[in-house]
Amino acid sequence: MSILFQLRRQVPIEQRFQMSDLPRTFPPNFNPRPPREPLPAGACDCHFHVFGPESRFPYMENRTYTPADSGIDAYMAICDRIGIDRAVLVQASVYGLDNSALLNALRAYPARLRAVAVVRADTTDSELQLLHDAGVRGIRINPRFPDALTLPQMLSFAERLKDMRWHIQLIADAEMLSALEVLAPRMPVPLVLDHLGHVPQALAADSASLRSLMNLAGSETVWVKLSAPYLLSQDRPAYRNTVWLQRALASIAPDRLLWGSNWPHPGMSPPMPEEGELLDLLAEAVPDTAQRRAILVDNPARLYGFQPR
């Protein structure tokens, strides 16, 4: 079995449609302004994607959208512009189990990039080692994507990752958070929740899902990404109604928080989110300079195996 898993899913006939009918996402702003406050050396964007070129890295057939081409060189140019030294590429759903575009990006910028891949439960140890050598440091689980590693398989698979010092990143709907409270303390590797735990801002501040997120944030095995606040907020373009949530998480676990842009912001419509604005939001939510440095520099270095700065 190759490590370049190529997904060939069969789509039920009632769900089949022409690829031209798929919605195509808007491209990002390729010339965003830098943040108002310069970033510390070693700052890391812990969640971004690459798409295309489609002619070289085709998307899986059973996908829900077609992304605009947003390649690794364009992303790294933005990093240089805004002051990001390091970044973590996360496998996007449109590529399914085919990690080819991800591995190509790692080869292009091996010193600056790490990655989170998607694999099957039957992935061999030698295949995991090849991914590790390429720069992969974690596995992503999407409960809505059953062809890959699933939530019920997570605990046993995590045992195989312990000696590699990898982690498992989970797309957790708000309803899943209470179940994770039971599972998280048993995890032998870090469990990373992306996009602020997906707790919508429409929920009351005393909601059960929010309480579960805060309990999970207090667990030594759980990390949370302060990423894509726009997915939870209708307050565009500032997303300032997520400040209280980011601030609350920083008060609980500043040593296990990460920042991510979610570039190129798939699914968003103009005005597109910009990296400088998102970093300004982080500065407002976490005004303490030492805590913000931990989130941007020290925590990513520890989790993803970058050299300390």
N, C-alpha and C positions, 0 to 999 in steps of 0.2 A: 504493500500500500504506500503510495506516495504521500509526502507531507503536504503536497499541493492538492488538498482535497477539492475535487470538482463536483459540485452538487448537480444532480440531474433529477429533480423532483418531478413527479407526475402530478399534474394539476387536474382536479375534477372537471369534467366537461362543462359544467354549469359555471365554473369560475374562469374559463379560458377567455382570453381577449387578445386583440392585436397589441403588440408592443407599442405601436404608435399611439394607442389610446391611453397609455399610462401617463399620469401627471408628471411633468418634468419640473424639478425643483429650480428655484431661482439661484443664480450664482452668488457667491459672497462679494463683499466689497474687497477688491484686491489691493486697495490702497488705504487701509484704515489709519486713523491718527494714532500716535502713541498714547499711552496713559499719561495723565497729568503729572504723576510722580514716577520718576525713573525706577525701573525694577532692579532688585539686587542681582549681582552676578550669580549665575547658576539658576536663574528663574526657569521654571518648568511649566509648560502647558501639558496637563496630564490627561487630556481627552480631546483628540482630534481625529478626523477621518481623511482618507484620500479617495478620490473617484476618478477613474479613467487614466489615460484616454480609453474610451470605450472600445475602440478598435483593437487595442492591445490587451485590455483587461475587461472582457465582457461581463455584464451583470447576469445574475441568475434569472431564469425565466419567470419563476413564481415570486415576483417581487411586487411591492405596493407602489413604488415610484421609480422614476428614472432620474438620477442626479445629473446636475450640470458638471461637466469636467472640472475638477479641482485637484490638480496634481501636486505631487510632493515638492517640486521645485517652487511652485507658486506659494505654497504654504511656508516653506523655509524662508522665502524672501520677506513674507509678512513677519515672521519671527525676528528676522534681522532688523526690520523696521521698528518694531515695538519693544524690542529688548528681551525676547525669549531666547535663552541659550539652549534649552533642552526641551524635548517633547515626547509624548507617549501616544503612539498611533493605536487606535482601537478598531478592530475589525468591524466593518459596517454590514448591516443585514443584507444589503443588495448583493454582496459577494458570497453569502451563504458560508459554505465550508471551504471555499477556495481562497487561500491566504496569499495568492500570488502577488497582488498589488502591494500588500503589506510587506512581504519579504523583499520586493523590489525597492521599496522606500528604505528599508533597513540597510540594504546593501549600499544605497546611495549616500546615506549619512550615518554610518555606524557609530560614530562617537557621540552624536547628539540625540539619537533616537533609541527608544525602547518601544515595545509593542505588547498588546493584549490580543491574542488570537482566538479563533473558534475551532474546536476539534470535536471529534466523536469520542464516545466512551471507550471504543476499542483501539484508540491511538496507542501505539507501542511506546515503550520507554526510549527506544532508539530514535523514534520520530520526535518525541518531546525533546530529546537532547539536541537534535538538529535545529529545532525551533529555538532552543535556548542559545545555542551557538550563534544564531542569527540575530539575537537581541530580544526575543520574546521573554516576558517575565510574568505572564499571567494568562488565564483562560477566562473568556467571557461566556456567561450563561444567559440566554434569553428564553424565558419560559414559553414565549410564543413561537419558538423555533425548534420543534421537536426532533429534527434530524441530527442536531448536535447534542452535546452533553446536556442532560436534563437536571432539574432540581433534585429529584430523588436519587440521582447518581452522584450528586455533588460531594457528599461526605466521604464516600469510599474513594472517589477519584482524588480528592484533596490529599489523602495519605500519600499518594504517589508524587505529589508536588512538594512535600515538606522538605526533603533533602535538597531540592533545587532552589528553595527559597522563593518560590512563586506564590501567587495569590489567585483568588477567584473573584472576578468582577461580576456583579449580578444586576440585571435590569429587574428591579423589584417594584411591582405595582404597590400602591399604598395598602391594598388589602392583604398583601403578602407579609407585611412587616411584622405582624404579631406572631406568625408562624416562625419567622426567622429569629425571634427572641429566644425560642427554645433551641434552635439549631446552632446559632452563632457560638455559644460557649463551648460547643463540641468540636468546632472547626480547628484542625491542626495547622492551618495556614490562614493568613489574613483574608477577610471577606470585605470586598470593596463595593459600596453602594454608589451608583452614579446618579447624577442630576438631583442632588439634594433629597435623595430617597423617594423622589416622585410624589412628594406630599403636596397636593394642590393648595394654592393659597386661598381657594374658596372655602376650604375646610376651617372650622373653628379652631382657635388656638388651643383648645382643650380636647381636640378630637382624639379618638383612639389611635389612629395611624400616626399622628404626631407624637403621642406619648410613646408608642412603640419605637419610632425613629430615635427619640431622645434616649430611650433605654438602650437601644442598640449602639448609639454613639458612645455611651458610657462603657461598653464592653471592650476589653483589651484586644479582642480579635477583629473588631469592625472599624473600617475606615469609610469616610464619606467624601464624595467629590462635590465641591461647590461649583458645579458646572451647569450650563444651560438653564439659568433661572427663567428665561423667557418661555420655557416649556410649562412652567407652573404659574406664570403671571400674565395677566391681561394689561398690566401697567406698562405699555410700550411708549417710548423705547427705553425708559430708564429702569424698569423692573424694580423700583425702589421698595415695593411692598414685599420683597423677599429679604430685605436687609435684616429684619428681626429674626428670621429663621437662620440665616448665616451667622448672625451674631450669637444666637443661642447655641448653635453647634460649636462655635469657637470657644464659648465659655465652658463647654463640657470636654472637648477633645482637641485642643489646638495642635497636639502632636500626632493626630491621625486624620487630619483634614488635607485635602488636595484641591488645587484649582484647575479647572479645565475650560476651554473655550467652546468645545463642540463644533469647531470649524469643520466644514463650511456652512454650518447651520442648516442642515437639510430640513425641508418642510416649512421653513419660514418664508414670509413674503416681505417685500420692501415696505418700510425701510429695514434693511437687513441689520442684524446685530453686528456690532463692531468690537474687536478685541480690546481697544483702548477704553471703550465705555464699560465693558465687562470688568476690566481691571480696576477702573475707577469705582465701580460698585463694590468690589472686594475691599478696596481701601476704606470706603465708607462703613462697610459692615464690620471690618476688622481693623480699627484704627491703630491698634498697638503694633509698632514696627517689628518687634521681635516675633510676635505671633504671625504676622504676615510673612516675614522671612521664613519661618518654619513651614508655612503652608506652601510657599512658592519654591523654596530651595531645599530645606533640610528634610522634610517629610518625603518628597519625591526621591531624593537621593537614597534614602533609607529603604523605601519600598521597591524601587525599580533598579537599584544597584548602580546608580551613577556615582562617580567619584565625588567625595565631599568637597564643598567649596569653603 
